[in-house]
């Protein structure tokens, strides 16, 4: 399961919504434009979960029921999701969905789009129940989902986004070609950039600077800065600020913290500085983000 969730809302819930400028990049990059994620999350025991989009959504919506029950109304048909079943709502199609009142679902979900969505047309708009057996490898699929989530959580450098696109293609292929589904290849990177990013993530609610990061990984400031830009296209400070905004998004969506409390928790000078930084990354203000995504 996705760990370290915030305590508000559905207990254990997590979600990431990518900034619009990142989606623009994904739509142009030769690799990511094939298939990419714009929203992703996990809602456990999602009692009273309900969404209605009469005009549909700009992306395809994948919903995988891990346990419990729920339902999806799409194009006049009702589909009942139970344990180990999934449904992909086609983009631009009006829909309504919700958790069962007595036995609410726990769901893995994401929004996706791209030039090659058509490759998975056979499993889009169809309710599919997956048989459970010793060879079904459901846990491996959950691990792959978490790998996608955790890489996206590490930030928006090109390598992350491109790797996620390949993982997404594999994830969907595991559902289209169930018989051919093979073991997930686990790739773990242990290098200086990864160490720097992990240090940043561990100190998002502290006030650190480039020299702190360089000391933590044992590189000079100039060497780390040059290497980081080469590998990620961002300076370490820019990347650190992106991760801070990502953490802020989680607080705004899943906690009852006020905007100024989020700003102070993440060590911004004041709410104005926080709002300016947030808008630069996300394209909207913290208040607009909270209104738009609080109930999603």
N, C-alpha and C positions, 0 to 999 in steps of 0.2 A: 504493500500500500504506500501511498505518498505520505511521508512522515512529516513531523514538526509543523502540523497545521495550527492555524489560529483557533482560538476557543470560541469565537463568535459564530453565529449562523448555524449551519449544519456542522455539528462537531466533527472536526477533522477535515473540513473542506479546504481545497486549494484551487487556485485558478490563476492563469496568466493571460492577459490580453495584450497583444503586440501593438506598439505605436504605429500610426499610419505611415510614417516615413519608412519604417522597417517593411511594411507591407508593399510599399512602392518599390523598395529595393528587391524584395522577394519576387515581385511580378516581372522584374527586368533581368535578374540574374539568370544566366543560361541553365543553371542547375535547379535553383529553387523555383523558377517559374513553372516547372513541370508539375509540382505538387507542393503546397506549403500550408502551414497551420497559422491561423490568425487568433484563435482562442483555444484554450485547453484547460481541463480541470477534472477534479474528482469530488463528487458529492456523496458522502456516506449517510445512510439512513435519512434520506432527504424528505422528511415529513412536510407535507403541504407544498412541496415543490410543484410549480405550475408556470408555464410560459405559453403565451399566445401571440402569434405573429400572422396577422391576416394577409399581409403582403409578402410573407416569406422572409428569407434572409439572403444576403449577398453571397453567402458561402453554403456549402453542403454541411449538414450537422450530423455527426456520428454520435450515437448514444449506445453504450454497451452496459447492459444490466448485469451487475456482478451478483446481486442477491436482491430479494424482495420482489416487488412487482410495480409496474407502471403502465402507462398507455400513451399512444401517439395517434392523433387524428391527422391524416394527411390526404388531401385530395378526395375527401368523402369516405375514406376507409379508416376504421379503427384497428390498431395493432396493439396487442397486449404483449408487453415485454416481461419475461420472467428470468430467473437465474440463467446466465450464460446464453442470452439472446441479444441480438443487436439490430438496430435499424439506422439507415442513413437517410435523412430527410434531404431531398434534392433542393438545390438552391432555387430561389424565386418561387417556391411552392408554399402557399399558405398552410399553416399548421398550428396545432395546439397539442401540448403534452403535459403530463403530470404524474405524480407519484400515487400509488394506490393508498387509499385512506387508512386501511388497516395494516398493511404490510408494505410500507414505503420502500422504494428501490434505493440501492446504492449504485451510482453510475459513474463510469469513466466516459468522458465526452470531449469532443473537440470540433471546431469549425475548420474546414479546409477548402481550398480551391486550387486552380492551376490549369495549365493548358492540357494536361493529360488526365484529367478527372475521368474522361470517357473510358479509360482503360478498365475502370472498376464499375462500369454501368450495370453489369449483371447483379451486383450486390447493393446498388443504390435504389431506394424506394421499395425494398423487399425485406420483410421480417424474416430473419434467419436465426434458427435455434441451433446451437452447437452441442453435439453429443459429448457427454463426459465419459472418459475412459482413462485407462492407464497411459494411453498415448496421446491424449487430447492436448496436453501441454498448455493448459490455460494459464498457469502461473508464469510460464515463459513469456506469454503475450502481455501479461500485466507488467512484467519486468521491462519489456520493450517499451510499453507506454510510459513507464516511469523514466526510462532512459531518454525518451523524447522530452518529457517534462523537465527533467533535471538539466539536460543540455540547454534547453531554452531558458531555464532559470539562471544559468551561468552567464547569460547575456547574449547580445545580438551580433557577435563577430561573424564574419562570412563563413568561417569553418563550421561554427555551431549551426548556422541556418542551413548550410548545404548538407551537413551530416543529418540533421533532423529531416530534411526532405527525403533523403534516401531511407531513413528509418521509417518514415511515414509510408513510403511506397511499399516497404517490406511488411509493415504492420497490416496494411490493407490487402496485400497479396496473401498474407497468412489467412485472411478471411475469405478471399475469393478462391484460392487454391488450397483448401483445407488438407486434402490428401497429400499434397506436396510440401506441406509446412515442415520446415526443418528447424533445428536448434539455433537460437539467437547467438550470433557471434558477438561476444562481449569485448568491447574495445575500451581499455582504460588507459588514459594518457597520463604520464607522470613526467612533466617537464616544468620548466621555470615559469612559463605563462600560466599553466594550470595552478601552480603553487601560489602565484601572485593573486589570481582570481579567488582562490579559496581563502587567502588571507583577507582580501577585500570583503568577501561575504561574511566572514567571521567578525568583521569590525564595521558593519554598516551603521550601527548605532553608536559608534565612537567617532571621534574626530581624528582622522589620520591624514597624512600627506604623502607625497611621492617618496620622500626620504624614508618614511616609516615602512612603506611597501618594499623599497629596495633593500633595506636592512633585513627585513623578514625573509627575503629570498636569497640574500647574499650577493647581490649584484650592485654595481654602481648605478647612480641615478641616470646618468647619460646612457649607459649600456641597456638598462632595463627599458628606458623610454623608447630607444631606437628599436629594440627587439619587439616590444609590445606593439608599436605602430606597424612594424613590418608584418607581424602575425595577425593582428586584429583590425588594422586600419584605424584604430583609436589609440589615443594616449592612455596611460594607466589612469590618470585623473578623470578623463572623459568616460572611460569604462566604469570606473568606481561610481561616478555620478549616475550612470545608467542603471547600475545595480541598486543604488539608493532609491531611484524613482520606481523601480520594479517593486521594492519592498514597500514603498509608500502606497502603490496601487493595491497591494494586499491589505494594508491597514485601512485604506479608504473603503474598500469593498467588503471586508469581512470583520471589521471591528467597529466599536462605537466611539473610537477616538475622534475628537474634533480635529479639524484641519490644522489648527495651531499646535495641537498636541502631537500630531504626526510630525510636523516641522521640527519641534523641539526634540522629539525622540530621535530623529535622524540627524540631529546636530546642525540644522540650518540656522543662519544668523537670526532670522525672523520669518514670520509667515509670508511676507512679501517676497523674500529671496526664494523661499520654497516654491511659492506659486509660479514665480518666473522660471525657475529651473524645471518645474513640472511641465509647464506649458511648452517649453522649448523641446522637451522630449516627446510628449504625448499629443501635442497639438490642441489640447483643451486644458482648462484650469482644473485644479483639484476638486472644486465644488461641482463643476460640470461632470467630471469623471464619476464622482460619488452619486450624483443623480442618475447618470446614464447606466451605471453598472451595478449599483447597490443590490438590485433584486435579481441579478442574472446568475 
